[in-house]
Amino acid sequence: MQWPCRATAVLIGTGALGLGFVVERMAADYDLCLTDVYAKKDLLRQIQVEQGYILNVCDAVGVQSRRVCGAFQVAFVDDPDGPAALDRALLEADLVLTATDRRILDRVVGRIAPALKARTRTSWLLFCENGLGIAADCARAFGPQVVCVDTVMSRMCRFSEPGETGYESFCSGAGTSLIVEEYTYWPLDAERCQAGPFTPVFSLLPPAEFRLWEDVKLYLHNGMHAFVSYHAYLEGATRCPQASARIRREAQRVMLEEVIPAICRTHRVARREWLEEYALALLDRFFNPYFNDTVERGIRRIADKLAPGERLLGGCEYIRRAGLDPVGYASSITAAQQILRRRKEETNAPGHRP
C-alpha cells in the first residue's frame, strides 16, 4: 500500500545506524523528528539548521559522498523543553522507530509508552535493535492501538575514528565523518504491517520470508561479524581488512558448512544457492578496504554477546537444533573469553590508565 500523503516519523536514537541507515532511507518520504540526549545537541542542531548531512557511501570500488536532505526537527529527552516536544511528536507521528542500545531499550519504552497509549488512532512502533522477538517483548507496555514491529537492519555504519582521513565531514563544523555501506534492503513482516505508513523504502515480505531474514541477520551477519572481529583481534589486527587469509578461509567454511545448512534446515523458504551467494558477498563487505571497519567496533560490549540467547551461545544452539555441530562457530566463544581475560590483565597491569 502506498501511504496517501507524506508521513511523519519519530526516530529515537541517532547513532551511526540511526543516521546512517534509518534517516538516509526515510528522509525523502517522511518528515522526521530526531530524538536523543542533550549530549548530541551540537550534531542534531546542525542537521536541523542545514536540513541535511553527508554520508560517505562505500562500495566495492571506492567511496562517494552523498547528501541526505529532508525535513528535520530535533528533540532532546533530557532538555527542559524536550519531553514536551517529544510527546507532541509521538502523538502526531505516523511511525515511531527506536535505534538505541539494547541496554536502555526498556527505559526508552517506558518513556514513550504513555504518549503512544494516549493516542486515539493506531500507531506503528518499529524496533531497529539487533535481536529476536524484541517487538513481542515490548508490546506488553502498550495498548492495542500500538502495533509493535521488528525489522532487520543489515547496513554496516560507523563514525570515523580520530585522525582518520579520506572521508567527507558529516556536516559544517563536525569533527567526524559518517561511513556506511552501499546497502538499501529494509525488510518488514507484511502481515504485521498491513495498512501501515510504510512507503516503498521498506520491503514488505511474507511472514516466513521475514523470519528467514531475522535468522540471516543474527547468525550469518552478526554472528560471523563477531567471528571475524574476535579472531582478527587475537591476531593483532586493528582493522577487519587486515585479517589473515586463514581467518577469511575459516569464516567462509563456517558460513558454508555450519550456519547456512542450519538456516536451510530451519526455514523451508530458504534457498541454499542464494544464501551462499549472499554469504560470500557478506564476507567481501566485512573486508571492504573502503569501509575499513575497525576490529574494535566488532568486539565492543563483548560480554553482552556472551549472554544466553545472544548471537554466540544462541547461534550455537541454533546450529545444534538443526542437527549440526557448531565447531567453528563456537570458536567465537573461546575467542571472546580470551579477549575478556586479556583486557582484564591489561586493566590490572601496573601503570594502566583507565
Secondary structure, DSSP 8 states (H G I E B T S, - for coil): ---SS-EEEEEE--SHHIIIIIIHHHTTTEEEEEEE-GGGHHHHHHHHHHTEEEEEEE-SS-EEEEEEE-EEEEEETTSTTHHHHHHHHHHH-SEEEE---GGGHHHHHHHHHHHHHT-SS-EEEEE-SSSSSHHHHHGGGS-TTEEEEE------EEE--TT--SS--SSTT-S--EEEES----EEETTTTTT-S--TTSEEE-HHHHHHHHHIIIIIIIHHHHHHHHHHHHTT-SBGGG--HHHHHHHHHHIIIIIHHHHHHH-TT--HHHHHHHHHHHHHHHT-TTT--BHHHHHTTTTGGGSTTSTTHHHHHHHHHTT---HHHHHHHHHHHHHHHHHHHHHHSTT---
